[in-house]
Amino acid sequence: MIGIITLNWDTSFLLIRLIESIKKLTYNPFYMIIIDNGSNLIDYQCLKEYIQNDEKFLLIRNDINCGFPKGNNQALNYLIKKDIDPIFFINSDIEIKHDSWDKIFNEYFNDKEHIGILGAGLYPVFWDKDANFNLIKNANKYTECETIQGSFFAMRKYVIEYIIEKDGYLFDERFSPAYHEETEMMLRARMYGFYSAWIPINHFHDSLHSATKQHSYKIDEEFKDFKGYNELKERNRKLLLEIRKDFFENFTKNDNIIYLNKFR
């Protein structure tokens, strides 16, 4: 059985589309935990009614938006106790279009023992010494990389357990409410000997309607100074550079990548 974690913040209409694609195209049995991060009541009720009485789903509601790092850690507290492997982290605005997509992930995990994290986000990601990322935009095959964009990726369960035992958490909640929490985690995993890779899985990413662009990110008192995702990206880019300076001080430049400064 595989595990799936998804967070919801007023995106039930997109999340239901994701769930429909999972039901239709997943090869293995699955168990999915959805953390509702303080959605409006109508959105939450819509989602609750859709999955009610289905034992494959657990819906947990938070009174406020506690952010991506804390929401994912919260879901892991439940999911890590179950007999599942691997665990997928999928954004609510993803729609899977590839039949038996999870079987393909498992085949790569079985074939590549050194890979602890597999992703099918937009592009493989490499990093430079200033914590700006570099994308292979024409990637169309299996590509080993430093991190994967966090919209759609899977981790071996024992990798998650190792990192939690080592650090006490998987995602660093200092990156709340969002941006680069998965990057920091993947770089930390790399330092522990667990590598990341990108695979081409056909899916659709509805970034136009994603939660971060619907809202101002004036979530609660803790995050009141951040009024847009560009500000959050820049703050967390600097935090990433500070926390993982050990990685960036020893990075090796890859001449085959396309450099894009995404945080200006």
Buried (B, 14 or more C-beta within 10 A) or exposed (E): EBBBBBBBBBBBEBBBBBBEBBEEBBBEEBBBBBBBBBBEEEBBEBBBEBBEEEEBBBBBBBEEBBBBBBBBBBBBEBBBEEEBBBBBBBBBBBBBEBEEBBEBBBEBBEEBEEBBBBBBBBBBBBBBEEBBBBBBEEBEEBBEBBBBBBBBBBBBBEBBBBBBEEEEBBBBBEBBBBBBBBBBBBBBBBEEEBBBBBBEBEBEBBEEEBBBEEBEBEBEEEBEEBEEBEEBBBBBBBBBBEBBEEBBEEBEEBEEBEEEEEBE
